[in-house]
Amino acid sequence: MDRKQKIIAACVLAALAFISFLVIGSIVKNPETFGGIIKSLDEKAENVMALTGAAAASAAAITLIPGDVGTPIAEKLVDMSGYFMIILAAIYLEKWLVTITGVIAFAVLIPISLIGLALDLFTAEHPFRSLFVKVICFALILFAAVPASVMLAEKVDKTYGVTVKETIEEAEKKSKEIQNQAGNETNNNALEKIFNTVKGGVNGKVEEFKTILSKFIQAAAVLIVTSCVIPIAVMVFFIWIIKMIIGIQITIPTIHLSDHMKNPMKEPMKEPVKEAQN
């Protein structure tokens, strides 16, 4: 590549850097660009908060059952609320990454790398060319990972999202039932008489909340997969793909040729003529 071609290539790279910084950077900064993704994450966050409230309400309701038969279930439900808070934090982190990764990719990493590639054209050894190309690929991965993970999580939610809604509705229904049956009564003997008159009695209520607890565990498992496992798996998959593409090295075998083959026009060396012995 002669100097004129290098100048043209450098100008093209610089123009791409300015387009990335000024045009694409301003687009990805706008939250409306990712309106669908943010809406999906907001709906998921609302479901998690509803699950947290339903788990806390169920834990409080089951303590109204006389005796300690409901205490282990209540403790497990309180633990579930802690898991739901972790999932909620992961969702908000994912929501924040949707916009911030676009800014980092198109307003910082890609423009700097393109300018670096333009300057690298005028160096003899091109020491940083591979580094800048890898940074650009990493920036694109960083930007694409969150939207791709959200789209994949939505497909999973369409299959298991009904389970989460059913869990919330059933937990709220059973909590209200047990609170209405107990009323303002606090005496254990009176509560026992009240629950014995209910279909299934105390044991029946305990079994109902055991079923609700299992549904909470299933809902938490689905949310952990869609909010934590899938984003990490998508990022790892993208990095693996780019590593496979960039990491391929094509080696050309070296063939050792003799001096005569390297210089076929070269005349063979003549042996010195020995002097005739008298």
Secondary structure, DSSP 8 states (H G I E B T S, - for coil): --HHHHHHHHHHHHHHHHIIIIIIHHHHHSGGGGHHHHHHHHHHHHHHHHHHHHHHHHHHHHTTSSSSTTHHHHHHHHHHHHHHHHHHHHHHHHHHHHHHHHHHIIIIIHHHHHHHHHHHTTSSS-TTHHHHHHHHHHHHHHHHHHHHHHHHHHHHHHHHHHHHHHHHHHHHHHHHHHHHHHTT---HHHHHHHHHTSTTHHHHHHHHHHHHHHHHHHHHHHHHIIIIIHHHHHHHHHHHHHHHHHT-----------HHHHSTTS------------
